[in-house]
Amino acid sequence: MVPKIYKSKYDYKKLEEMLMENDYKKIGEEKKYTTENVRISLFFEIHEKNIPDWVIEVMKFFGDEENYSREIPMQYNAIIIVRTKKSIYLLPKGRAFWQVEKLADLDFGLNFAEKAIESQEIVMKSVSFIQRNMMRGVMNYKKNQNEFPQASESYSYVSGKPISETIYGKSIDCGTGVTFPRNYELNNSKSIRDFCNLFNEIDITLSLKDRKSNIPRLRNISKKEKLYSQLNDSLLSEIKTTSSKDVVAINISRIQIVDNSINISTNNQSLGIYIRGEKRETEEKISLTGTEVVRYIKERTALISNLEQINFAIYDDEGQPIKSNFSFKQLIYAEIEINNKVYVLDSGKWGYFNNKFYETLEEKLIEIDSIVEFDNEYSISYDSHEKGELSGEGGYIEKLTENADMIKLHKRNLNVSGATIEVADIYNKKSNELLAIKRGMDTSTAMYSFEQSLLSIQILTNKEEFQVRKELLKYNNRKKYENVQTYPNIREGMVKKIIDCKNASVLWLIGDKPIYVFDGVRERNFKLSQINSIMLKLKIVDWYLFTKDSGYVPKLYFAFDKSQK
């Protein structure tokens, strides 16, 4: 038997009760090994299962359906429980891993990896990208190449050579559990002694004070913990009671698993939000933004008493449902602070990041600080309105483009897979750089702005495929685009310079709130690590890394927002 081992979070009595409640029965007598101080028990569950469709189809095709239709296939599931002096371990067989993961300490595998595998011996990792344009990546790399974790990576699995190779084998796999390579023969006396000693050695390794590696990761909070309910209640309370939308840091995941397929939500899809059990009466179509979710909940405060009541449906561009029963936690990323500790809701789970994650993130933000400039040239007064051409950053852009060096690209949109994308807001021909302009520190708006910048770079990187030159020049056609103020004429030579430009900058206009940002920009000493939102920090890192990886030179300007309404 090749063991995949989990560590129980319950005592033996509780385990026995929970297994029996799920139709597992204890089989035979408990095995006791006095010398090793180990006891081994077996719990078994058997049930009938359906004949797979493919069996019926194939047998019918070959004319032998009758022989197999009379057979009743059985599913055999087993859990071996190993008790040492210090711990209780679980070994699932068949499909018992579904049951075991409900009983196990899901941090065990990575806790063990940190004590058993040195950083340079990790040969494979599986990574969760927090709020990135990837759900999960598996990365192989050569030993001793000094691979460092990226700032937005949270490890979920590692594989490598353990320090005690003679005990644990040449390579172990660590996720929620740990898989060891040796095949133990339970009916061989020497092999079973080695099997028992394996668990004692695991206890010893876990008790070591020093870590051999430090893995950035999200530590999950069990649904059974009181804190889990407290976090749900606190998030709902903040959404309901806050008077300012930027206090509640939530975002909608645009990547979902639908029937084992990946769905990436685009702007031509719509999101339905409704109260579970009252879909027909309460469903409303909303845009894919966290602020819309907040608005919906605030408008129905009396009807919503817990987050479990809120469901989502995703519809395609023809209004047909892609999936109609996403829970709140499946679709929403959120962060909330309790007792000076930040907790995040990601991929349906509450958790908190360990120190290594924050250290890696802060190191990258310090690197990005080196490309930050505080430029008074961009702190100009301008007229801004609630609606129309001068709304949002429109008034600022209009004023800025009075400077002949500033070429207006704002509203010169490209339509890509239903998403409306701008190449940039401004092209500064004097400095040869593309400027994307952002206003304010509102988390949701700022994150969306950086996402738009990422899309712009992706479009420019594939300018031939997306016909960027043709799309930008079409706005010179005065029969279709009469408003010269909105769509000023740009000559072909200038368009070529724009699409060939490799300097991608973000200009961030800061108001008088939050005060710590305003003061930092005024004193020209603001650091990105001072931003409170983890989501926003990660999005800035994402923008920086993607821009560099795409062959562009990133720069981040801060200036004051001097709007006059």
Rosetta blueprint (number, residue, H / E / L):
1 M L
2 V L
3 P L
4 K E
5 I E
6 Y E
7 K E
8 S E
9 K L
10 Y L
11 D L
12 Y H
13 K H
14 K H
15 L H
16 E H
17 E H
18 M H
19 L H
20 M H
21 E H
22 N L
23 D L
24 Y L
25 K E
26 K E
27 I L
28 G L
29 E L
30 E L
31 K E
32 K E
33 Y E
34 T L
35 T L
36 E L
37 N L
38 V E
39 R E
40 I E
41 S E
42 L E
43 F E
44 F E
45 E E
46 I E
47 H E
48 E E
49 K L
50 N L
51 I L
52 P L
53 D H
54 W H
55 V H
56 I H
57 E H
58 V H
59 M H
60 K H
61 F H
62 F L
63 G L
64 D L
65 E H
66 E H
67 N H
68 Y H
69 S H
70 R L
71 E L
72 I L
73 P L
74 M E
75 Q E
76 Y E
77 N E
78 A E
79 I E
80 I E
81 I E
82 V E
83 R E
84 T L
85 K L
86 K L
87 S L
88 I E
89 Y E
90 L E
91 L E
92 P E
93 K E
94 G L
95 R L
96 A L
97 F H
98 W H
99 Q H
100 V H
101 E H
102 K H
103 L H
104 A E
105 D L
106 L L
107 D L
108 F H
109 G H
110 L H
111 N H
112 F H
113 A H
114 E H
115 K H
116 A H
117 I L
118 E L
119 S H
120 Q H
121 E H
122 I E
123 V E
124 M E
125 K E
126 S E
127 V E
128 S E
129 F E
130 I L
131 Q L
132 R L
133 N L
134 M L
135 M L
136 R E
137 G E
138 V E
139 M E
140 N E
141 Y L
142 K L
143 K L
144 N L
145 Q L
146 N L
147 E L
148 F L
149 P L
150 Q L
151 A L
152 S L
153 E E
154 S E
155 Y E
156 S E
157 Y E
158 V E
159 S E
160 G E
161 K L
162 P L
163 I L
164 S L
165 E H
166 T H
167 I H
168 Y H
169 G L
170 K L
171 S L
172 I E
173 D E
174 C E
175 G L
176 T L
177 G L
178 V E
179 T E
180 F L
181 P L
182 R L
183 N L
184 Y L
185 E L
186 L L
187 N L
188 N L
189 S H
190 K H
191 S H
192 I H
193 R H
194 D H
195 F H
196 C H
197 N H
198 L H
199 F H
200 N H
201 E H
202 I H
203 D H
204 I H
205 T H
206 L H
207 S H
208 L L
209 K L
210 D L
211 R L
212 K L
213 S L
214 N L
215 I L
216 P L
217 R L
218 L E
219 R E
220 N E
221 I L
222 S L
223 K L
224 K L
225 E L
226 K H
227 L H
228 Y H
229 S H
230 Q H
231 L H
232 N H
233 D H
234 S H
235 L H
236 L H
237 S H
238 E H
239 I H
240 K H
241 T H
242 T L
243 S L
244 S L
245 K H
246 D H
247 V H
248 V L
249 A E
250 I E
251 N E
252 I E
253 S L
254 R L
255 I E
256 Q E
257 I E
258 V E
259 D L
260 N L
261 S E
262 I E
263 N E
264 I E
265 S L
266 T L
267 N L
268 N L
269 Q L
270 S E
271 L E
272 G E
273 I E
274 Y E
275 I E
276 R L
277 G L
278 E L
279 K H
280 R H
281 E H
282 T H
283 E L
284 E E
285 K E
286 I E
287 S L
288 L L
289 T L
290 G H
291 T H
292 E H
293 V H
294 V H
295 R H
296 Y H
297 I H
298 K H
299 E H
300 R L
301 T L
302 A L
303 L L
304 I L
305 S L
306 N L
307 L H
308 E H
309 Q H
310 I E
311 N E
312 F E
313 A E
314 I E
315 Y E
316 D L
317 D L
318 E L
319 G L
320 Q L
321 P E
322 I E
323 K E
324 S E
325 N E
326 F E
327 S E
328 F H
329 K H
330 Q H
331 L H
332 I E
333 Y E
334 A E
335 E E
336 I E
337 E E
338 I E
339 N L
340 N L
341 K E
342 V E
343 Y E
344 V E
345 L E
346 D E
347 S L
348 G L
349 K E
350 W E
351 G E
352 Y E
353 F E
354 N L
355 N H
356 K H
357 F H
358 Y H
359 E H
360 T H
361 L H
362 E H
363 E H
364 K H
365 L H
366 I H
367 E H
368 I H
369 D H
370 S L
371 I L
372 V E
373 E E
374 F E
375 D L
376 N H
377 E H
378 Y H
379 S L
380 I L
381 S E
382 Y E
383 D E
384 S L
385 H E
386 E L
387 K L
388 G L
389 E L
390 L L
391 S E
392 G L
393 E L
394 G H
395 G H
396 Y H
397 I H
398 E H
399 K H
400 L H
401 T L
402 E L
403 N L
404 A L
405 D L
406 M E
407 I E
408 K E
409 L L
410 H L
411 K L
412 R L
413 N E
414 L E
415 N E
416 V E
417 S L
418 G L
419 A E
420 T E
421 I E
422 E E
423 V L
424 A L
425 D L
426 I E
427 Y E
428 N E
429 K L
430 K L
431 S L
432 N L
433 E E
434 L E
435 L E
436 A E
437 I E
438 K E
439 R E
440 G L
441 M L
442 D L
443 T H
444 S H
445 T H
446 A H
447 M H
448 Y H
449 S H
450 F H
451 E H
452 Q H
453 S H
454 L H
455 L H
456 S H
457 I H
458 Q H
459 I H
460 L H
461 T H
462 N L
463 K L
464 E L
465 E L
466 F L
467 Q L
468 V H
469 R H
470 K H
471 E H
472 L H
473 L H
474 K H
475 Y H
476 N H
477 N L
478 R L
479 K L
480 K L
481 Y L
482 E L
483 N L
484 V L
485 Q L
486 T L
487 Y L
488 P L
489 N L
490 I L
491 R L
492 E H
493 G H
494 M H
495 V H
496 K H
497 K H
498 I H
499 I H
500 D H
501 C L
502 K L
503 N E
504 A E
505 S E
506 V E
507 L E
508 W E
509 L E
510 I E
511 G L
512 D L
513 K L
514 P L
515 I H
516 Y H
517 V H
518 F H
519 D H
520 G H
521 V H
522 R H
523 E L
524 R L
525 N L
526 F L
527 K L
528 L H
529 S H
530 Q H
531 I L
532 N L
533 S L
534 I H
535 M H
536 L H
537 K H
538 L H
539 K H
540 I H
541 V H
542 D H
543 W H
544 Y H
545 L H
546 F H
547 T H
548 K H
549 D H
550 S L
551 G L
552 Y L
553 V E
554 P E
555 K E
556 L E
557 Y E
558 F E
559 A E
560 F E
561 D L
562 K E
563 S E
564 Q E
565 K L
